[in-house]
Amino acid sequence: MAYGQTGTGKTYTVGQLGKEDPSERGIMVRALEHILSSMSLETDSMAVSYLQLYLESVQDLLAPEKTNIPIVEDSKTGEVSLPGAAIVEIKDLEHVFQLLQIGETNRHAANTKMNTESSRSHAILIIHLQRSLKIKEENTVSIPSDAEHTLPGDLPLVLKSKLLIVDLAGSERIDKSGSEGHMIEEAKFINLSLSSLGKCINALAENSSHIPTRDSKLTRMLRDSFGGTARTSLVVTIGPSARHYSETSSTVLFGKRAMKIVNTIRLKEEVDYETLYKKVEDEVDHLTSEMERQQKLRQREKMQLEKRLKESEAFLHDLKMTSTMQIENLEKEKHQFEYAIKRLMQELEEKEGQNNVLSEKIVHLETSLNEKKQQQLESFSTTQILSETTKAHEKKVGELLRQLEEEKSRSASMKGHFNVLEQQLSDAQSSAQFQENTARELKRDLSKVTEIFTNQVHSLEGRISQLMSEKELMYKELKSAQANVQDEARRRQSLEAEVVRLKRSKTDNCAEEIRIWIR
Ligand SMILES: Nc1ncnc2c1ncn2[C@@H]1O[C@H](COP(=O)(O)OP(=O)(O)OP(=O)(O)O)[C@@H](O)[C@H]1O
């Protein structure tokens, strides 16, 4: 923070750009340059806000359309923030020059008797620094041993830091600076805020229990930057001329009082909930998509197996139909054959009966012929008659023998036909047997396929339910991790509140003791 009479070199010390000549650079450029050179791109980040306090209104020097930016104080941590102010991430020095140049252009300045380019506002450059701590590689990151809190081992941590560089508007005597009109108004606000800063410095130097930071926006903005847990450096600038003796002596006195303030630095280390949340969310997303993928895979396999089963069932059904039809046809043929054989057998039996009758007739005729021959011998006269009768009988016998032969050959051919029919019947029976066997085997195969499929479906259902329970377990673990994190945050907050309360009570006790001692 640069403090001093107008025209004594505060902006020169703090805000000089020195783009061409590094030796001309002010504290802002030098600080940013130093931070950039020691930053690790992997773990560190730096962002800046550049504001001015003009006529008790906070304005954004990087986005001049933003005016009347509110100042918010965290009642628990005492941290000051300016919601709505632009925060620009810085990557290199060139970017730094650009931003400071923009800020300088937007800053209120005026020509006074004391300074041709007198700043009419307080300029505040806020540098936000953040360093992610890699827990697993603790040895590579230096965590100061005086850290007040130990945080759970597996959580991602960030070290946060804020550096404010303040170029205050100069304190001035209106008669000396020759301010007129609107500039008198500006000078009044400047002096008012500087005097409230002086009061706060006095109160802090005297270890007073009440620090009047609420008196001006300047002190409200700087509340967490002087006294308390911050480290503060003050540059006081004075004019060498004896003419400014009284201003110089009050400036020096201001610096002297400020030197009495004792600060207690505190490391600001907190859980990087954003990274933690993102990590857990990524993990849940990954598990969910993996589970969905597995389910789809199982569904596809199930559908394929069902399709195959349906095809097998249809094939078996067709086969059954064909076999039934073939068996029915064969049965019909068998009945037809059996009927034909039965009829042939009857015919054969009839023919055999006729043959037997003819044989008997032949035997009877042969006996009668022999008798006739005997009678011929006995009666020559009747020889002629007998000879004719014999010829007639022999002719009849020959005829009967020929008929018998014909019947025999017909019977033999019928027997052959009967054998062929019997062979066809036996072929048909064995074909029916084969079809039945095939159908039985196919049924067996189908029951095996069905059993395998049922087992696979059961195992898939088991796997899906296992995945579901794993997912639920993960959700529960996630919930409990979040609950732990919240518990830890609550515990920390209550501890911090306790520390604040103890500090206040200690301060009250000291004040009480001093009052008793004075009395
Ligand atoms: N150490 C220095 N070397 C050379 N010139 C300087 C030095 N300090 C200040 N100056 C010059 O003095 C003039 C006034 O300085 P500057 O604007 O920094 O004062 P200031 O304290 O910021 O004034 P105000 O409070 O009115 O804004 C400028 O022209 C600046 O260049």
Ligand as a Chemical Component Dictionary entry (heavy atoms), coordinates in Angstrom:
data_LIG
# 
_chem_comp.id                   LIG 
_chem_comp.type                 NON-POLYMER 
_chem_comp.pdbx_formal_charge   0 
_chem_comp.three_letter_code    LIG 
# 
loop_
_chem_comp_atom.comp_id 
_chem_comp_atom.atom_id 
_chem_comp_atom.alt_atom_id 
_chem_comp_atom.type_symbol 
_chem_comp_atom.charge 
_chem_comp_atom.model_Cartn_x 
_chem_comp_atom.model_Cartn_y 
_chem_comp_atom.model_Cartn_z 
_chem_comp_atom.pdbx_ordinal 
LIG N1  N1  N 0 11.411 8.656  -7.861  1  
LIG C1  C1  C 0 11.020 9.422  -8.865  2  
LIG N2  N2  N 0 11.831 9.652  -9.881  3  
LIG C2  C2  C 0 11.468 10.425 -10.914 4  
LIG N3  N3  N 0 10.235 11.029 -11.021 5  
LIG C3  C3  C 0 9.381  10.820 -10.028 6  
LIG C4  C4  C 0 9.731  10.016 -8.883  7  
LIG N4  N4  N 0 8.648  9.997  -8.069  8  
LIG C5  C5  C 0 7.690  10.763 -8.668  9  
LIG N5  N5  N 0 8.126  11.268 -9.821  10 
LIG C6  C6  C 0 7.374  12.110 -10.697 11 
LIG O1  O1  O 0 6.610  12.997 -9.924  12 
LIG C7  C7  C 0 5.323  13.213 -10.480 13 
LIG C8  C8  C 0 4.260  12.888 -9.479  14 
LIG O2  O2  O 0 4.360  11.543 -9.146  15 
LIG P1  P1  P 0 3.105  10.659 -8.927  16 
LIG O3  O3  O 0 2.044  10.911 -9.916  17 
LIG O4  O4  O 0 3.591  9.253  -8.843  18 
LIG O5  O5  O 0 2.634  11.150 -7.529  19 
LIG P2  P2  P 0 1.455  10.689 -6.642  20 
LIG O6  O6  O 0 1.925  10.548 -5.260  21 
LIG O7  O7  O 0 0.885  9.449  -7.232  22 
LIG O8  O8  O 0 0.443  11.847 -6.775  23 
LIG P3  P3  P 0 -1.144 11.873 -6.589  24 
LIG O9  O9  O 0 -1.385 11.485 -5.193  25 
LIG O10 O10 O 0 -1.524 13.263 -6.863  26 
LIG O11 O11 O 0 -1.640 10.940 -7.577  27 
LIG C9  C9  C 0 5.238  12.333 -11.716 28 
LIG O12 O12 O 0 5.515  13.140 -12.846 29 
LIG C10 C10 C 0 6.364  11.352 -11.508 30 
LIG O13 O13 O 0 6.911  10.956 -12.726 31 
# 
loop_
_chem_comp_bond.comp_id 
_chem_comp_bond.atom_id_1 
_chem_comp_bond.atom_id_2 
_chem_comp_bond.value_order 
_chem_comp_bond.pdbx_ordinal 
LIG N1  C1  SING 1  
LIG C1  N2  SING 2  
LIG C1  C4  DOUB 3  
LIG N2  C2  DOUB 4  
LIG C2  N3  SING 5  
LIG N3  C3  DOUB 6  
LIG C3  C4  SING 7  
LIG C3  N5  SING 8  
LIG C4  N4  SING 9  
LIG N4  C5  DOUB 10 
LIG C5  N5  SING 11 
LIG N5  C6  SING 12 
LIG C6  O1  SING 13 
LIG C6  C10 SING 14 
LIG O1  C7  SING 15 
LIG C7  C8  SING 16 
LIG C7  C9  SING 17 
LIG C8  O2  SING 18 
LIG O2  P1  SING 19 
LIG P1  O3  DOUB 20 
LIG P1  O4  SING 21 
LIG P1  O5  SING 22 
LIG O5  P2  SING 23 
LIG P2  O6  DOUB 24 
LIG P2  O7  SING 25 
LIG P2  O8  SING 26 
LIG O8  P3  SING 27 
LIG P3  O9  DOUB 28 
LIG P3  O10 SING 29 
LIG P3  O11 SING 30 
LIG C9  O12 SING 31 
LIG C9  C10 SING 32 
LIG C10 O13 SING 33 
# 
